[in-house]
Amino acid sequence: MAKKILIIVGSMREQSFNRQLSRKAAELLAGKAEVSWLSYRDIPYMNQDIEFPAPREVLRVRKEVSEADGIWIFTPEYNHSYPGVLKNLLDWLSRPVEAGNRGSAAAAGKKTAISGAAGKSAAAHSRSKLRELLTMMQAEVLEEETGISLDMKAFQTDLLELTEEDEKQLAKQAEAFLQFLG
Ligand SMILES: Cc1cc2nc3c(=O)[nH]c(=O)nc-3n(C[C@H](O)[C@H](O)[C@H](O)COP(=O)(O)O)c2cc1C
């Protein structure tokens, strides 16, 4: 059976370059995996006062993550880190569903891939901080990453154009992720 890959875009922006990049990744996975996107703009801010029972929207995102064989995160870089909206989602996914059992969290043991599109840094800072966070959350993180450096033209047109090198890296990562999922 085809593996299920759930894409998480760390940007709320409609024309997000990371969303555009995720669509290119999905094209590469076509016919090889079942791909869907997680919608999470409705989840509340993490607040331990409302954690139990978890809000309906949180139950939904946890279910979608649990049912996926792998998640592929596309993150922008905000001030050398990942955006707060992504951190908020991951905080919800990091919490045990069964009291006292850390391994019962939706993110625990989840096979995860990281990519990012940003300015000059190619999201290197946010990708590395995201890896650290996911590792701490007991996710299994794929070694291969893709980092896209956006140029002036991209920022003027809001259109993501990949270089040949970028395309090769993304294809390599997609293949490696499929292998990783087994
Ligand atoms: C609050 C904020 C901080 C940012 N900080 C950085 C940064 O540290 N490094 C970088 O390369 N780009 C930075 N950027 C630019 C974003 O990476 C860039 O706008 C990117 O396109 C956002 O991703 P998106 O198109 O998927 O929304 C920042 C943007 C915002 C809004």
The ligand as a MOL file (V3000), in Angstrom:
LIG
                    3D

  0  0  0     0  0            999 V3000
M  V30 BEGIN CTAB
M  V30 COUNTS 31 33 0 0 0
M  V30 BEGIN ATOM
M  V30 1 C 9.2890 38.0570 10.9280 0
M  V30 2 C 10.1710 37.6550 9.7710 0
M  V30 3 C 11.4920 37.3830 9.9930 0
M  V30 4 C 12.3260 36.9450 8.9480 0
M  V30 5 N 13.6170 36.5800 9.2110 0
M  V30 6 C 14.3580 36.0020 8.2370 0
M  V30 7 C 15.6410 35.4440 8.5370 0
M  V30 8 O 16.1050 35.4630 9.6660 0
M  V30 9 N 16.3420 34.8700 7.5310 0
M  V30 10 C 15.8320 34.7870 6.2350 0
M  V30 11 O 16.4970 34.2400 5.3660 0
M  V30 12 N 14.6230 35.3090 5.9280 0
M  V30 13 C 13.8780 35.8970 6.9050 0
M  V30 14 N 12.6210 36.3760 6.6060 0
M  V30 15 C 12.1400 36.2830 5.2310 0
M  V30 16 C 11.3520 35.0030 5.0030 0
M  V30 17 O 12.1810 33.8750 5.1210 0
M  V30 18 C 10.7540 35.0420 3.6230 0
M  V30 19 O 9.8370 36.1150 3.5900 0
M  V30 20 C 10.0520 33.7660 3.2180 0
M  V30 21 O 9.5340 33.9770 1.9460 0
M  V30 22 C 8.8910 33.4120 4.1150 0
M  V30 23 O 8.3850 32.1490 3.7330 0
M  V30 24 P 6.9840 31.9580 2.9680 0
M  V30 25 O 7.1410 32.5720 1.6090 0
M  V30 26 O 6.8310 30.4810 2.8850 0
M  V30 27 O 5.9040 32.6270 3.7530 0
M  V30 28 C 11.8050 36.8500 7.6340 0
M  V30 29 C 10.4450 37.1530 7.4170 0
M  V30 30 C 9.6280 37.5420 8.4580 0
M  V30 31 C 8.1690 37.8140 8.2060 0
M  V30 END ATOM
M  V30 BEGIN BOND
M  V30 1 1 1 2
M  V30 2 1 2 3
M  V30 3 2 2 30
M  V30 4 2 3 4
M  V30 5 1 4 5
M  V30 6 1 4 28
M  V30 7 2 5 6
M  V30 8 1 6 7
M  V30 9 1 6 13
M  V30 10 2 7 8
M  V30 11 1 7 9
M  V30 12 1 9 10
M  V30 13 2 10 11
M  V30 14 1 10 12
M  V30 15 2 12 13
M  V30 16 1 13 14
M  V30 17 1 14 15
M  V30 18 1 14 28
M  V30 19 1 15 16
M  V30 20 1 16 17
M  V30 21 1 16 18
M  V30 22 1 18 19
M  V30 23 1 18 20
M  V30 24 1 20 21
M  V30 25 1 20 22
M  V30 26 1 22 23
M  V30 27 1 23 24
M  V30 28 2 24 25
M  V30 29 1 24 26
M  V30 30 1 24 27
M  V30 31 2 28 29
M  V30 32 1 29 30
M  V30 33 1 30 31
M  V30 END BOND
M  V30 END CTAB
M  END
